[in-house]
Amino acid sequence: MRHLLSASDLDRDAAVAILDTAAQMAATQSREIKKLPTLRGRTVVNLFFEDSTRTRISFEAAAKRLSADVINFAAKGSSVSKGESLKDTALTLQAMGADAVVVRHHASGAPHRLAHAGWVDAAVVNAGDGTHQHPTQALLDAFTLRRHLVRTADEPEGVGRDLTGTHVAIVGDVLHSRVARSNVALLTTLGARVTLVAPPTLVPVGVEAWPCAVSYHLDEVIADQQPDAIMMLRVQRERMGGSGEQAAGSARHGATGFFPSPLEYTRTFGLDARRLRMLPEHAIVLHPGPMNRGLEISADAADSDRAVIVEQVANGVAVRMAVLYLLLAGERETWG
């Protein structure tokens, strides 16, 4: 593969190869000098049409630790805000000699268009497009799951293994979540069983065709199915009608049209101390961030020993190092 656009593009061997490479990258980050010379002389452009702090910084850190030159291009304050098209922006990046373009865009399919329209020769990495895909988030989630749930004496991080036999519950705003879509695709490719849990109003049309189970009752899933991991999704207030502060304000007051009130949502689908105690002892809690504390997750759950949310951020750097390395310096034909 020349690009990473969707978690669905990865077969089992390709996904495991990325996770194994990420494990090697993570090992280098415990050294006093974390930087590797692998991508010296290469240029990575972070092209973000949507606000993002942790994803952009994670990709920037990953590229810099591989010794690549990094250009951060934000739509706000740039020619894009003056009406420049994606094509014209891409042609500008091509002229600058970009080797890889990490793109986040509000329109689903924009990274695919960038990769296949012939505007750039660079490798394209999807850092989130609309409500469609976020493949590196799914990879870092899988990497985190494998480190905690797939462990043997001689393979402390489950190297070379997939997630066969594990059960992951993904809970919350599935409708607006590219993280949910990406994780369902990747986790099932890696052999995990996935259950989506959400109110009916936050379940996408056509979800019955997804390779997962669907439930509308969180307590039943936890008590009866005893998942190995529970991933809480952010309630995406900004995508629930209106825009900007108007949408956020509406959601705070429960006027989203998707659930009666924040209190009702928390009571039915939030992860709190009671539900945390219902989970198996080995189960872990994930969240893609940023968290709405007190809405989809309580402070007790977010700050508990079960939560690996901060670790996900650290693992994201290693996973993105692996992706950039394999696209720009590795053997691309091993990607499936």
ChimeraX attribute file (.defattr): number of C-alpha atoms within 10 A of each C-alpha:
attribute: neighborCount
match mode: 1-to-1
recipient: residues
	/A:1	16
	/A:2	16
	/A:3	23
	/A:4	25
	/A:5	26
	/A:6	25
	/A:7	24
	/A:8	17
	/A:9	16
	/A:10	21
	/A:11	15
	/A:12	17
	/A:13	17
	/A:14	17
	/A:15	23
	/A:16	23
	/A:17	19
	/A:18	23
	/A:19	28
	/A:20	20
	/A:21	20
	/A:22	26
	/A:23	20
	/A:24	16
	/A:25	24
	/A:26	20
	/A:27	12
	/A:28	16
	/A:29	16
	/A:30	9
	/A:31	9
	/A:32	7
	/A:33	9
	/A:34	14
	/A:35	16
	/A:36	16
	/A:37	11
	/A:38	16
	/A:39	19
	/A:40	14
	/A:41	11
	/A:42	18
	/A:43	22
	/A:44	27
	/A:45	25
	/A:46	24
	/A:47	22
	/A:48	22
	/A:49	19
	/A:50	17
	/A:51	14
	/A:52	14
	/A:53	9
	/A:54	13
	/A:55	21
	/A:56	20
	/A:57	14
	/A:58	20
	/A:59	26
	/A:60	23
	/A:61	20
	/A:62	25
	/A:63	31
	/A:64	21
	/A:65	23
	/A:66	21
	/A:67	18
	/A:68	23
	/A:69	17
	/A:70	19
	/A:71	15
	/A:72	14
	/A:73	18
	/A:74	19
	/A:75	18
	/A:76	13
	/A:77	9
	/A:78	12
	/A:79	13
	/A:80	16
	/A:81	12
	/A:82	10
	/A:83	8
	/A:84	12
	/A:85	12
	/A:86	17
	/A:87	15
	/A:88	13
	/A:89	18
	/A:90	22
	/A:91	16
	/A:92	14
	/A:93	22
	/A:94	17
	/A:95	10
	/A:96	11
	/A:97	16
	/A:98	21
	/A:99	21
	/A:100	25
	/A:101	28
	/A:102	24
	/A:103	23
	/A:104	26
	/A:105	21
	/A:106	15
	/A:107	14
	/A:108	16
	/A:109	18
	/A:110	18
	/A:111	26
	/A:112	17
	/A:113	13
	/A:114	22
	/A:115	22
	/A:116	12
	/A:117	10
	/A:118	12
	/A:119	18
	/A:120	22
	/A:121	19
	/A:122	25
	/A:123	21
	/A:124	25
	/A:125	28
	/A:126	26
	/A:127	26
	/A:128	31
	/A:129	23
	/A:130	18
	/A:131	20
	/A:132	19
	/A:133	27
	/A:134	26
	/A:135	27
	/A:136	27
	/A:137	26
	/A:138	26
	/A:139	26
	/A:140	25
	/A:141	28
	/A:142	24
	/A:143	29
	/A:144	24
	/A:145	26
	/A:146	20
	/A:147	16
	/A:148	17
	/A:149	18
	/A:150	20
	/A:151	14
	/A:152	10
	/A:153	7
	/A:154	8
	/A:155	12
	/A:156	12
	/A:157	21
	/A:158	22
	/A:159	22
	/A:160	11
	/A:161	19
	/A:162	24
	/A:163	21
	/A:164	14
	/A:165	12
	/A:166	20
	/A:167	21
	/A:168	25
	/A:169	26
	/A:170	26
	/A:171	26
	/A:172	29
	/A:173	25
	/A:174	27
	/A:175	21
	/A:176	23
	/A:177	23
	/A:178	20
	/A:179	24
	/A:180	27
	/A:181	23
	/A:182	22
	/A:183	27
	/A:184	24
	/A:185	23
	/A:186	25
	/A:187	28
	/A:188	22
	/A:189	22
	/A:190	22
	/A:191	16
	/A:192	19
	/A:193	20
	/A:194	23
	/A:195	21
	/A:196	24
	/A:197	25
	/A:198	23
	/A:199	20
	/A:200	15
	/A:201	13
	/A:202	17
	/A:203	21
	/A:204	13
	/A:205	10
	/A:206	7
	/A:207	15
	/A:208	11
	/A:209	8
	/A:210	12
	/A:211	15
	/A:212	17
	/A:213	14
	/A:214	19
	/A:215	16
	/A:216	17
	/A:217	15
	/A:218	22
	/A:219	17
	/A:220	11
	/A:221	18
	/A:222	20
	/A:223	13
	/A:224	10
	/A:225	15
	/A:226	18
	/A:227	22
	/A:228	21
	/A:229	25
	/A:230	24
	/A:231	23
	/A:232	26
	/A:233	26
	/A:234	23
	/A:235	23
	/A:236	17
	/A:237	22
	/A:238	17
	/A:239	18
	/A:240	18
	/A:241	16
	/A:242	14
	/A:243	13
	/A:244	11
	/A:245	11
	/A:246	14
	/A:247	18
	/A:248	20
	/A:249	16
	/A:250	18
	/A:251	24
	/A:252	15
	/A:253	12
	/A:254	17
	/A:255	17
	/A:256	20
	/A:257	12
	/A:258	16
	/A:259	16
	/A:260	13
	/A:261	16
	/A:262	19
	/A:263	15
	/A:264	13
	/A:265	19
	/A:266	17
	/A:267	13
	/A:268	15
	/A:269	23
	/A:270	24
	/A:271	27
	/A:272	19
	/A:273	15
	/A:274	11
	/A:275	15
	/A:276	19
	/A:277	11
	/A:278	14
	/A:279	22
	/A:280	15
	/A:281	11
	/A:282	11
	/A:283	20
	/A:284	24
	/A:285	23
	/A:286	22
	/A:287	23
	/A:288	19
	/A:289	14
	/A:290	13
	/A:291	18
	/A:292	15
	/A:293	14
	/A:294	17
	/A:295	21
	/A:296	24
	/A:297	22
	/A:298	18
	/A:299	15
	/A:300	16
	/A:301	21
	/A:302	23
	/A:303	13
	/A:304	14
	/A:305	10
	/A:306	17
	/A:307	20
	/A:308	19
	/A:309	22
	/A:310	14
	/A:311	13
	/A:312	21
	/A:313	19
	/A:314	15
	/A:315	24
	/A:316	27
	/A:317	26
	/A:318	27
	/A:319	31
	/A:320	26
	/A:321	26
	/A:322	27
	/A:323	25
	/A:324	25
	/A:325	22
	/A:326	20
	/A:327	22
	/A:328	21
	/A:329	13
	/A:330	14
	/A:331	11
	/A:332	15
	/A:333	11
	/A:334	12
	/A:335	22
	/A:336	13
